[in-house]
Amino acid sequence: MSPPRGTPAWPPDLIAEPAPSRAGAVWFGLAVAALALWDLGGRSLFHRDLPRFAVIAREMLQSGDWLVPHQHGETYANKPILYVWLVALPSALVGDPTAFLLRLPSALGLVLLALATSAWGRARTGSAAVGRLAGLLAVTTMLTNELGRVGRPDLLATAFGTAAAMLLDRASLGRGARSDPWVAGLLLGASHLTKGPVGLVVAAAVLALPDPAVPWRERLRRARPLLALGVSLLVAAAWIVPAWLREGGDFVRRLAFDQVAERVAGRGNHREAWFYYLVELPQVWLPWSPVLVGALLACASRRVRERLVVGPLPAVVAVTLLVFSCVPTKEVRYASVVVPPLAVVAAAAVRALLLRAADPRRAARHLLAGGVAAVVAGCAMGAAGAWWPSSLPWVLPPALLAAATGVAAGVRARRGGEAAPALAGRAVGVAVVVVACGFAAYWGVLARYLVVNGVRENAAVAAVLPAGVPTVLVVARGLEPDDLYDAVRRPVPVRRGDAVPSRDALRDAVVLCEAGEREAVERARGGALSVLLARPRARGGTLLVLR
């Protein structure tokens, strides 16, 4: 439904059907890219799980071995190769992985996720407005936004799997191109090479679950899933076979079979109760948890499903979560694959609900409440910038935008005179803009400055390390080599203090360890050591630099 003639274009109406135009698609893509790339390199690498792929990419560049990844000199068989390649390739141009280059593949994956979700919403409902809103819901949900802003492969694999599932579903509806199954196969292969076969779950559920709109046999004939699966396996084999021929079957077994067996059996880490996702997901689906959860529950009604015209997508989400819940190994980021199809369902539900609005005064009240919330959010961002003056250049633009949007929404709500759906659509537009500004402020302020302890720790260690001296790092009591990514380029990791090389084996060396390992280190080195640095750690304990 289009707004009446003469209605101002701001705040945006996210339920009005836009006239098809390339400009609209370009503006949508630019908005998503801005959310994904905002302040991407502004945070240092400090947490032991985040710089892992930067370390592996650094060793790939130093060794020249682009086939098999290594971490601190040992073969790394925990994840496939694609994410490391995507970090190492641009890093080769500048000499070393940086915070920006480490996170860039995930950020581009976030853009792909939003575009694929938008296309999926439009293919399923025939509405560009639903697709646009679904893409914005997907990119501003905390779980996906967080994963798209850190240096790990989860979001990129989710983006590849989502795009593949969208193409196969679109083909099954007869609304795609003949090349869709081929492209879906390439994307699924890329997902395999990023994080393994988890990307197959949603795509398989989309085609396996019944759809009232198209008979099952006809859907399979159009989508050609076996073709897509074959192409994906060929893509994965293009790396796995050469790696197997060089490293042997043990490498492939550890990469492809041992990990799957451990996770299915619950022998590895991240072992959680069956109800884990029921508790955790509403927290990480903020700020859209009420919308996402409410839409999924509403789809238990057959009448609601028929009205929304989203086919099997609610069942896809439910079945995927059921499969994940049955496996003892659980981590909340694994469930990022359900956000895109659920965003399509939620966007369709929001639009259907708002179009049923009949009371303009109620819609105006909602718009006014959203405007007040936007002004409060803008003031809060400004206060954060005043508290941390160095962050003001990053915080001031979204703060002013949020406040201006809130004022405009309040003025428009007080003026009235529009149909209820147009007012309600503007309330949705205000909400999405405020959330986008909130994420910009989060990454510009909180995420940037909450890592200050890790940044200072790296700087303090680098300041006392003698040049040209080997650095032995004791991996124990919560200390990992990647914690000191910025300070130590080539650490020699050992697992216990008594495993530190003696002076006869390594005459001149610096040892980094937790205070509790000092006695064992000195026994291994054959005498007392000088303390170059003793620094309390944010996570407890004291970091020692000994020589």
N, C-alpha and C positions, 0 to 999 in steps of 0.2 A: 504494500500500500504506500503510495507516494504522498508526501506532505502537501498541504494546500499551496497554491501559487502565492508567492510573496513571502513564504516562510523563510527566515534566515537559515543559512547553511550550518550555523554553529549554535549550540552543540550538535554533534552528528546524530542522525537518526539511523540506528543500526537495524531497524526492522523494515525500513522502506526499501522497496525493490529498486535498485539503481538502474538507470538506462545503461545497457552494455557499452563499455568504452575501454579502450586501452589505458587511458589516463587513470581510471579507477583502479585497474589492476596494478598499475605502476605505483600509485600512492599506497595501496595496501602492502605491496612488497617492500616499499621503502620504510613504512611504519614498522613492519615486522623486523626488517634488517636493523633498524635503529634500536629496537628493544634487545635484539640479540648481541649487537656489537658494542653497546654502550659501555664505556670504561672497561673494555675487555682485558687490557694489559695493565690496569691500574693497581692490581694486587700482586704481591710477591707470591712465590711458591714456597709453602712452608710445611704443609701437612704431609705426613709420610705417604698417604695414599694418592695424593694429587700429582706430585712431580714424578711419579713412577715412570710415566711414558716419556717425559722429558729426559730422564736418565737413560732410558733404553734408546731413545732417538739419538742422544749424545754419543752413546757407545756405538751406534750404527754408523754415525758419521766418522768417528775416530777410527773404527776398524775397517770401514769400507765394506762390511758384510751386510748386504741388503736382503738376504734371503732368510736368515734365522736370527731372531732378536736375542739380545743378551742383556742381562742386568748385573752390573758389578762383576763382569767376567763369566757369569754362569748363564747357561741357556735358559731363556724365559719361555715357559710353555703354559702360562696361565691364560693368555689371551692370544687370538690370532694377530695377524701382521698389519692389517690395513690402517688402523689408527696410528701406529708407529710410523708407517710410510707417510701419512698425511702430515705428521709433525716434522719428520726428518727432511722431507723434500724442500719445503720453504726455508727450513733452518739451515740447509746447506748454502743458501744464498747469503746468509748473514754470519755463518760460522758456528752458531750454537743455538739450541732451542731457547726461546724466550717465553715469558708468561703469556704474551699475546699469541704467539704461534702455537703454544701448547693448547690453548683454549679455542683457537680458530676453528678446527674441525667440528667441535661440539656446537659452536655458535652457528656455523653454516648448516649443521644438522637441524638446529632449532628453526632456522628459516625454512628449510625443506619441509619440516614437520608442519609448520603453519600453512604453507602453500598446499601441501598434500591434503591436510584436513579440510581446508577451504574447498578444494576441488571435490573431495569426497562428499561434503555436505551438499554441494550444488548438484552432483551426480545423483545423489539419493533423493533429494527433495525437489529438484528443479528450481531451487531458489538461490540466487546469488547472495541475497541477504543472509540466509541461513548459513551458507558456506563462509561468508566473510565473518560472521559472528563466531562460528565454530573455530575458525583459524585463530581469532583473537583470544577466545577462551583457552585454546590449547597452549598458546604462547605465553599467556599471563597466569597460568596455573603454577603454583609454587614449585611443584615437583619437576615439571618439565623445564621451567625457566631456570631453576637451580642447576639441573643436569646439563642444560645447554650453555652454562656459563663456567663450567669447571673442566679440568683437563682429564676426562675419562671417557671411554667409548660408549657408554650406555645410551645416551641420547641420539648419537649418530646411528647406532644400530636400530633404535626405535624409529627414527626418521626413514631409514631405508625400508624397514618392514611396513611402516604405515603407507608409504608411497606405493609399494608393491601391492598391498592389500587393496588400496583404493583403485589401482589400475585393474586388478582382477575383478573386483566388485563392479566397477564401471563396465568392463567388458561383458560380465554376466548379465547386465541389464540391457545390453545392446546399444550403449551410448558411448562406447569408446572407439578406438582405432584398431585396425587389424594387428598393429605392432604392439598393442598393450601387453599381451602375454610375454613377448620377448623382452620388453623393457622391464616388466615385473620380475622376470627371471634374473636379469642383470642386477636389479636392486636387491633381490633376495640373496644372490651370491655375494654382493657387497656386505649385506647384513651378516652372512656367515663369516666373512673375513674380518668383521669388526668385533663380533661378540658371540659367534656360534649360531646354532640353529634356533635360538629363541624367537627370532623374527618370523619363523614359520607359523607360530601358534595362532596369531590373529588372522593371517591370510588363510590358513586351513579352516579356521572356524567360520570365516565369512562365507566360504564356499560349501562347507559341510552342513551348516544349519539351514533349516527350511526358510524359504522366502515366499510369502503368498503371491507376490507379484509375478514371479517367474518359476516354472517347474524346475526341479532339481536337475534333471537330465539336460534340459535346455541351457541352464546356467553353466554346467560343466562343458557343454559343447562350445559355448561362446568363449568361456574364459580359458579353456585349454590348460588346466593346471599342471598336467604332466609335462607339457612343453616348458612351462615356467620352472617347474622343479628341475627338469633336466638341465636347463640353461644355468640355473643357480648352482647346481652341483659341478658343472664344468668350470664355472668361474672360481669356485672354491678349490677345485682340484688343480687349477693353474698355479696356485702357490703350494698347496699341501703336498702334491706329488714330488716336485723338486726338493722340498724340504725333507720329505721322507727318504728320498734317494740319497741325500747327503748325510742326514742325521740318524737315519735308521728308524725302525718301527717304534723304539722306546719313546722318541719325541712325539710322534703322532698319537701313541697310546696315552701319554700324559696329557696331551692337548685336547683330544677329542673324546676319550673314553673314561679315563680315570676321574676327571672332574665331574662328568655327567653322573657317573656311578656314585661318587661321594655325595653330590647334591641330592640325588634321588633317595639315597639311603640315609641322608642326614648325618654323615660322618664328618663333614667339613664344618667350616664356620657358618655363621648366620642361621643356626638352628632355632626355629621359633615354633610357637604353638599354632594350631590350625586356624585360630581366630585372629592371627596377627594382622592380616590386611584389613579386617573389619575395624580394628582399632586404629591402625596407623594411617590408612589412606585418607579418611576425612581430615586429618591434620595437615597432610601434605597437599591436599587438593584445595587448600585455601588460596585465594579468598572466595573461590567458586564452589566450595563444598556443599552449601545448601542447594545450589542449582544442580550440580552434578548428581549428588545423592538423591535429591528429590525427583529429578527426571528419571533416573534409573528405577526408583521405587514405583513411580507412576506408570512405568511401562509394564508393570505386572498386570495392568488392565488391558485387555485385548482392544477395547474401544480407543484407549489412548494410543496404542501402537498403530492402529489403523489411521487415526487422525494425523499422527506425526509423519507417516509415510517414510519411516527409516528402516523398514525391512528387518533383517536379522541382527542389526547392530546392538540393541539391548541384550539379546541373548549372547552375542559374541563377547560382550564385556563380562556378563555373568559367568559364562563357561570358562573364559580365560582365567578369571579370578578363582574359580573353583579348582581348575587344574593347578594353578600356582599354590593354592591353599593345601592341596593334597600332598605336595612335596614338602618334606620337613625343612629343607633349606629355603629360607625366605629373607629377602631384603627389599625394602620399600621401593628402591629404584628399579627392581625387576618389573614392577607393575606399571612402569611408565607407558608400556605398550597399549594400555587400555584407555589412556587419556584421549587420544584422537577420536576413536569411535564414540566414546562417551560425550565428547565435546559436540559432535554432530547431533547426538540425541538431545543434549541439553539445549543447543541453539534452536533446534526445531521446537522443543517444548516451550522455550521462552517466547518465541515468536507466536506460537499458537495461543499461548496464554494471554499475551498482550493484545493480540488482535481481537480477543473476546472481550476486552475491556469496554464497558459501556458508559462509565461515569467519568466525564472529563475532570471533575473536581478531585477524584481519587488519583487519577494519573498526575494531576498538577501537584498534589501533595507529595507523591513519590519523587517527582522531579525536584521539588523544593528541598526535600530531605537529602537527595543526592547532591544538590548544590551546596548545602550546608556542610555535608561531609567533605566535599572537595575543598571548600575554603579552609576547614580545619586541617585537612591533610597538607595543604599548601603552607599554612602557618607552622605546622610541625616540621616540615622540611626546612623552612627558613630558620626556625629555632636551632635545628641541628647544624645548619651552615654557620650560624652565629657561634655555636659552641665549638665547632672545628673550623676556624676561618679558612684554612688551606683547602677545605672541600667546597667552598662557596662557588667557584666556577662550575662545578659539576651539579650542585644542588639548586642554585638559583633558577636556571631555566625551567626545570620541572615544577619547582615551587610556584613560580609565577603562572605557569600554564595551568596548574591545578586550581589555583585561586581564581584566575580569570574564568576558567570553565565553570567553577562554582557560582561566581557572580552572574555570569550569563544565564546559567540554568535557573537561578533564583529569580532573575528579572523576567525570564520567559514564563516561569510558572505563575508569577503574580499577574502577568498580563492576561494569561488564559486565552480563550478563543479558538484554540486548535481542537481537532478531534482527539479523542482519548488515545488512540493508537499512536498518533504522531508524538504526543507528549510522552507516552510511555517509551516509545522508541528513542526519544532524546534522553530519557533517564538511563536507558541501557548504554547509550553512547557516552554519557557522563561517567557512568560506573566504570566502563572499560578504560576511558582516558585517565581517570583517577588511579586505577590499578596500575596502568602502564607507568604513570608518573611515580607511583609508589615503588615499583621495581627499580626504576631509574635511580631514585633516591637511595634505595637499599644498597644497590651495587656501588653507587657513588660515595656513600658514607659508611654504612655499617660494615659491609663486606670488605671495604677498603681498609678500614681502620681496626677492625677486630683482629687482623693478622699482624698487628704492630709488634706483638711479642715475638712472633716467629721471624719477622724482618730484623728486629734488633738483635735477636739471638744469632742469626747468620752474620750480621755485621760485626758483632762482638767477637765471634770465633774467627772470622776472616782477619780481624785486626791483630790477633796474637799469633796466628800461624806463621812460622818461619817459611820463607820462600824456598822451594826446591826440596823440601823434606817430606818423606812419605807420611801419610796420615792413616793411622789404624783406628777404626771405629768399632766399638764394642756394641753389637746389636743385642741389647738386653735391657730389661727394666723400662720398656717403653721408648727407647731410643732407636731410631731407624736411620740408615744412611741418607735417605731422601729428605729427612728433616733438615739437613744442612746442605741442600742442593745449591744454594747461592754461594755458600762459603767454601765447600770442598768439592773439587772437580772429580778427582779419582780416588775415593776412599778405599782402604783395604778393610772390608768388613769381616769381623769374627763374631762368633756366637756367644762366647763367654770370656770373662776377664782372664781366666787361666789359659785361654787359647791365643792370647796375644803373642806374637813372635818374640823370642828372647833377643838380647842385645847381640848375641853371636849370629843369629839368623838375620836380624835387621838392625844394624848398629844404630843408625840415627833416625829416629822416628818420633812423631807426636801421636799420643793416644787420646782419643775422645771417648769418654765413658760417663755413666752415671756415678754419683758419689759412692753408692753401695758396691761398686765393682773395683774400687781403688786398690784394696788390699790384694785382690786376686791379680790385678794388673801388675802391681809392684813385685809380687812373687814371680810372675812369669818373666818380667824384665830383669829380675835379679838384683833389686835394690830400690831404695826410695827414689821417687820422681818429684821434680819441681812442678808446682801448680802455676800454669800460665794464666788460667782463667777458672773461676768458680762462679757459675751463674745459675740462680734458681730458675726452674722451668715453669711455664704457665700451667702445665698439666701435672705438676708435682715433681719432687726430686730436684737434684742439683747437677748441672752439666759441668764436668771437669775437663780441662785441656791440660794433659800431663806431658812432661818431657824429662 
